[in-house]
């Protein structure tokens, strides 16, 4: 048996590309349990390769069974069958330590002078790795990429100096993207403050239906020039826009949205998922598409639907308990301030300036995303 394993390992090494190594040479599992019963920093792992605050119901949970993950260590979810052909894996960088489910696998780099954790995370971030992980997942009820398969991952391991250079270049790009995103977030908050102050000075109100309606027109997805598809999964919580554009639709016919329409996820409205469309595309029936009845109301509509009060109102009339959905008729009765023509003109001038600056930042971020993707691509060359 030992001889057979040795022969198999030897064959794998021979088949590897020049300069590639088996990941198992550099990593080891870590299984430290939360024996103290701490309840802080309970984390999940997303397919965007990030740690996220866990939304699991922890009532009556025995926290001592959770695993501890420390800064510089990795966590991955072996089950890849229900994550859109992606694997959930992340490197902990923002906390000194956190807690993860005991079904997750925690591991670390044995010697950081041979392999940088940050460099390894870049390798995991490649789309090719997602495809590889799915291909190497096995099982009948659920497909998993187990620890043995993780150790068989092949990757190029250049000198530590080269690794540092690659990581530094990647970080420069991601830092610039983060800066531009913060600027756009600040611009959005600035405009929101202006809207709130203006709204406070207006006594008269009317229904939301006075300035917009739902888009219900459907087209074959193949007829939409941009081939941009938006579902509830694409829209980020807390009004953070979209994570990415889908390029395929599960349905042949989709709701056709246009630039400056406002898209709101109607499933679990408390997640506050909305996006002010910057292009045309198609969306599914679980996404409400609002269109201003007159173009002069577009920016006003965006600011109205951006308010937490709007989502609270939607939830107040939502139907269903496990997966609540907003009631469309109820939503259109939402009371909004009646802006005078002069007030609307003043607000639109400011909103237009903010949007133009945000658009320039989005263009730069798109270029930086392309550069980031190119850097990840050259890792495997």
C-alpha positions in Angstrom: 0.0 0.0 0.0 2.8 2.4 1.0 4.6 1.6 -2.3 1.4 2.3 -4.3 0.9 5.7 -2.6 4.5 6.6 -3.3 4.2 5.6 -7.0 1.0 7.7 -7.3 2.6 10.7 -5.7 5.6 10.3 -7.9 3.3 10.2 -11.0 1.5 13.4 -9.9 4.8 15.2 -9.4 5.9 14.2 -12.9 2.7 15.5 -14.4 2.9 18.9 -12.8 4.0 21.9 -14.8 7.5 23.1 -14.4 7.9 25.2 -11.2 4.6 24.0 -9.7 4.4 22.4 -6.3 1.7 20.5 -4.4 -0.1 22.7 -1.9 0.0 19.9 0.7 3.8 20.6 1.1 3.0 24.0 2.5 -0.2 23.8 4.6 -1.6 22.0 7.6 -5.0 21.8 9.2 -5.8 23.7 12.4 -8.5 22.5 14.7 -8.7 24.8 17.8 -12.1 24.7 19.5 -13.7 27.6 21.3 -13.4 26.0 24.7 -13.9 29.3 26.5 -17.4 29.7 24.9 -16.8 33.1 23.4 -19.6 34.5 21.3 -17.8 37.4 19.5 -16.9 37.6 15.8 -19.0 34.7 14.6 -18.1 34.5 10.9 -19.2 32.9 7.7 -17.3 32.6 4.4 -18.7 33.9 1.1 -18.1 32.8 -2.5 -16.6 36.3 -2.9 -13.7 34.8 -0.9 -14.3 37.0 2.1 -15.2 36.5 5.8 -18.7 37.9 6.5 -20.6 38.3 9.8 -22.7 35.1 10.3 -26.5 35.4 10.1 -27.1 32.0 11.6 -29.7 31.6 14.3 -27.5 31.0 17.4 -30.3 30.7 20.0 -29.4 27.7 22.2 -26.1 27.2 20.3 -23.2 25.5 22.1 -20.4 27.9 21.1 -17.7 25.6 22.5 -18.1 23.4 19.3 -17.1 26.3 17.1 -13.6 26.4 15.6 -11.3 29.3 16.2 -9.6 30.9 13.2 -6.8 33.4 13.8 -5.3 36.2 11.7 -3.3 34.8 8.8 -5.2 31.5 8.7 -7.6 30.2 6.1 -11.1 28.8 6.3 -12.9 27.0 3.5 -16.3 25.3 3.1 -15.7 21.8 1.6 -19.3 21.6 0.3 -19.3 23.2 -3.2 -22.6 21.9 -4.5 -24.9 24.7 -3.5 -22.7 27.8 -4.1 -23.1 28.6 -7.8 -20.1 26.6 -8.9 -17.9 28.5 -6.5 -16.0 27.6 -3.4 -16.2 29.6 -0.2 -12.6 30.2 1.0 -11.0 33.2 2.8 -7.9 34.4 4.6 -8.6 36.2 7.9 -7.1 39.6 7.8 -9.5 42.0 9.5 -9.7 40.4 12.9 -7.2 38.9 15.3 -9.5 35.9 15.6 -13.0 34.7 14.9 -15.3 31.8 15.2 -16.5 29.5 12.4 -18.7 26.5 12.1 -17.2 23.2 13.0 -18.1 21.9 9.5 -15.6 24.4 8.0 -12.0 23.5 7.5 -9.4 25.8 9.0 -5.8 25.6 7.9 -2.5 27.7 7.8 0.7 28.0 5.9 3.5 26.1 7.7 6.4 28.4 6.7 5.6 31.9 5.5 9.1 32.3 4.3 8.4 29.8 1.6 4.7 30.6 0.8 3.0 33.9 1.7 -0.7 33.4 2.8 -1.6 36.5 0.8 0.0 35.0 -2.3 -1.9 31.8 -1.8 -5.1 33.7 -1.4 -4.5 35.3 -4.8 -4.3 31.8 -6.3 -7.6 30.8 -4.6 -9.2 34.0 -6.0 -8.8 33.0 -9.6 -12.0 31.9 -11.4 -10.0 28.8 -12.6 -9.7 27.7 -9.0 -13.5 27.7 -8.6 -13.8 25.5 -11.6 -11.0 23.2 -10.4 -12.7 22.9 -6.9 -16.0 21.9 -8.5 -14.3 19.4 -10.7 -12.5 17.8 -7.8 -15.6 17.7 -5.6 -17.2 14.3 -5.0 -20.3 12.9 -3.3 -23.8 11.8 -4.0 -26.0 13.8 -1.6 -23.6 16.8 -1.5 -20.4 17.3 -3.4 -17.3 18.3 -1.3 -13.7 19.1 -2.0 -12.1 17.3 0.9 -8.7 18.0 2.5 -6.9 15.4 0.4 -8.0 17.1 -2.7 -7.0 20.5 -1.3 -3.5 19.1 -0.6 -3.3 17.9 -4.2 -3.8 21.4 -5.6 -0.9 22.4 -7.8 0.4 26.0 -7.9 3.5 27.9 -8.9 5.7 28.9 -6.0 8.2 31.5 -7.0 10.8 33.0 -4.7 9.5 34.8 -1.7 10.7 38.1 -3.2 8.7 37.5 -6.3 5.6 36.6 -4.2 6.0 39.9 -2.2 6.2 41.8 -5.4 3.1 40.2 -6.8 1.1 40.7 -3.6 2.3 44.4 -3.4 1.1 45.1 -6.9 -2.2 43.4 -6.3 -2.7 45.4 -3.0 -1.9 48.7 -4.8 -4.8 47.9 -7.2 -7.3 46.8 -4.5 -6.4 49.8 -2.2 -7.1 52.2 -5.1 -10.4 50.4 -5.8 -11.3 50.7 -2.1 -10.5 54.4 -2.1 -12.7 55.1 -5.1 -15.5 53.1 -3.5 -15.2 55.1 -0.3 -15.4 58.3 -2.3 -18.5 57.1 -4.0 -20.0 56.1 -0.7 -19.3 59.5 0.8 -20.8 61.2 -2.3 -23.9 59.1 -1.9 -24.2 59.9 1.8 -23.7 63.6 1.1 -26.5 63.6 -1.4 -28.7 61.6 1.0 -28.1 64.3 3.7 -29.2 67.0 1.3 -32.3 65.1 0.4 -33.2 64.5 4.0 -32.9 68.2 4.8 -35.0 69.2 1.8 -37.6 66.6 2.7 -37.9 67.9 6.3 -38.8 71.4 5.0 -41.7 70.1 2.9 -45.1 69.5 4.5 -47.2 68.2 1.6 -46.9 64.6 0.6 -48.1 62.3 -2.1 -48.0 58.6 -3.0 -44.9 57.1 -4.6 -47.1 56.2 -7.6 -47.3 59.9 -8.5 -43.7 59.9 -9.7 -43.0 56.3 -10.9 -44.4 52.9 -11.9 -43.3 49.3 -12.2 -41.7 48.1 -15.4 -43.4 44.9 -16.5 -42.4 44.8 -20.2 -40.6 41.6 -21.0 -38.1 40.7 -23.7 -36.2 37.6 -24.7 -32.9 37.9 -22.9 -31.1 37.3 -26.2 -32.6 40.6 -27.5 -31.0 42.8 -24.9 -27.8 44.3 -26.3 -25.8 44.5 -23.1 -26.5 40.8 -22.0 -26.6 42.1 -18.4 -28.7 40.0 -16.1 -29.7 41.0 -12.5 -31.2 38.7 -9.9 -31.6 39.1 -6.2 -28.2 37.4 -5.8 -26.4 40.1 -7.8 -27.7 42.9 -5.7 -25.8 43.6 -2.5 -27.4 44.3 0.9 -27.5 47.7 2.6 -27.9 49.6 -0.7 -24.4 48.8 -1.9 -25.3 48.3 -5.5 -24.4 45.1 -7.4 -21.6 42.7 -6.9 -21.3 41.7 -10.5 -23.4 41.4 -13.7 -24.8 38.1 -14.6 -24.5 37.1 -18.3 -27.1 34.4 -18.5 -30.7 34.2 -17.5 -32.5 31.2 -16.0 -35.6 32.4 -17.9 -35.9 33.0 -21.6 -38.0 36.2 -21.1 -36.9 38.9 -18.5 -38.1 42.3 -17.4 -36.2 44.9 -19.5 -34.7 47.6 -17.4 -33.0 50.8 -18.6 -30.3 53.1 -17.3 -31.6 55.2 -14.3 -34.3 52.7 -13.4 -34.1 51.6 -9.7 -34.0 47.9 -9.0 -35.0 46.6 -5.6 -35.0 43.0 -4.4 -38.5 42.0 -3.3 -37.4 39.0 -1.4 -36.6 39.7 2.3 -36.8 43.5 1.9 -35.0 43.9 5.3 -31.7 43.2 3.4 -32.2 46.6 1.7 -31.0 45.5 -1.7 -31.3 48.2 -4.3 -29.4 49.5 -7.4 -29.6 52.6 -9.5 -29.1 51.1 -12.9 -26.1 52.4 -14.8 -26.9 50.3 -17.9 -29.8 48.5 -19.5 -30.4 44.8 -19.0 -32.8 42.2 -17.8 -34.0 41.1 -14.4 -36.1 38.4 -13.0 -39.5 38.6 -11.3 -38.1 38.7 -7.8 -36.6 42.1 -8.6 -38.9 45.1 -8.6 -38.0 47.6 -11.4 -39.1 51.2 -10.7 -39.1 53.7 -13.5 -39.7 57.4 -13.1 -42.8 58.7 -14.9 -40.8 61.6 -16.1 -37.0 61.8 -16.4 -36.9 64.8 -14.0 -37.9 62.4 -11.2 -35.1 59.9 -11.7 -32.7 61.2 -9.1 -35.5 61.9 -6.7 -36.8 58.4 -7.0 -33.3 57.0 -6.3 -33.0 59.1 -3.1 -36.5 58.1 -2.0 -35.9 54.4 -2.4 -32.5 54.8 -0.7 -34.1 55.7 2.6 -34.2 53.1 5.4 -37.8 54.3 6.1 -38.8 53.0 2.6 -37.6 49.5 3.4 -39.2 49.6 6.8 -42.5 50.6 5.1 -42.1 47.7 2.6 -41.6 45.3 5.5 -44.7 46.6 7.3 -46.8 45.3 4.4 -44.8 42.3 3.4 -46.4 38.9 3.0 -44.9 35.7 4.3 -42.8 34.9 7.3 -39.9 32.7 6.3 -39.3 34.6 3.0 -41.3 37.8 3.2 -42.1 39.7 0.0 -43.2 43.3 -0.4 -46.8 43.9 -1.5 -46.6 45.9 -4.8 -49.9 47.8 -4.2 -48.8 48.7 -0.6 -45.4 49.9 -1.8 -46.9 52.4 -4.3 -48.9 54.0 -1.5 -45.6 55.0 0.3 -45.8 58.7 1.2 -43.2 61.0 -0.3 -42.5 64.7 -0.1 -44.0 66.9 -2.8 -41.0 68.8 -4.2 -41.8 72.1 -5.9 -40.4 72.6 -9.4 -37.7 75.0 -8.0 -36.7 72.5 -5.3 -36.6 69.7 -7.7 -34.5 71.7 -10.2 -32.0 72.5 -7.4 -31.8 68.9 -6.2 -31.4 67.5 -9.7 -28.5 69.9 -10.4 -26.6 68.6 -7.3 -27.6 65.0 -7.9 -26.4 65.2 -11.5 -23.0 66.5 -10.4 -22.7 63.7 -7.8 -23.7 61.0 -10.4 -21.1 62.3 -12.9 -18.4 62.1 -10.3 -19.5 58.6 -9.2 -19.6 57.5 -12.9 -16.0 58.6 -13.4 -15.0 56.7 -10.3 -16.9 53.6 -11.5 -15.0 53.8 -14.8 -11.7 53.9 -13.0 -12.7 51.0 -10.8 -13.8 49.0 -13.8 -10.3 49.5 -15.4 -8.7 48.6 -12.1 -10.8 45.4 -11.9 -9.5 44.5 -15.3 -5.9 45.0 -14.2 -6.6 43.0 -11.1 -8.0 40.1 -13.2 -5.0 40.3 -15.5 -2.6 40.0 -12.6 -4.5 36.9 -11.3 -4.4 35.4 -14.8 -0.6 35.7 -15.1 -0.1 33.8 -11.9 -0.6 30.5 -13.7 1.6 31.3 -16.7 
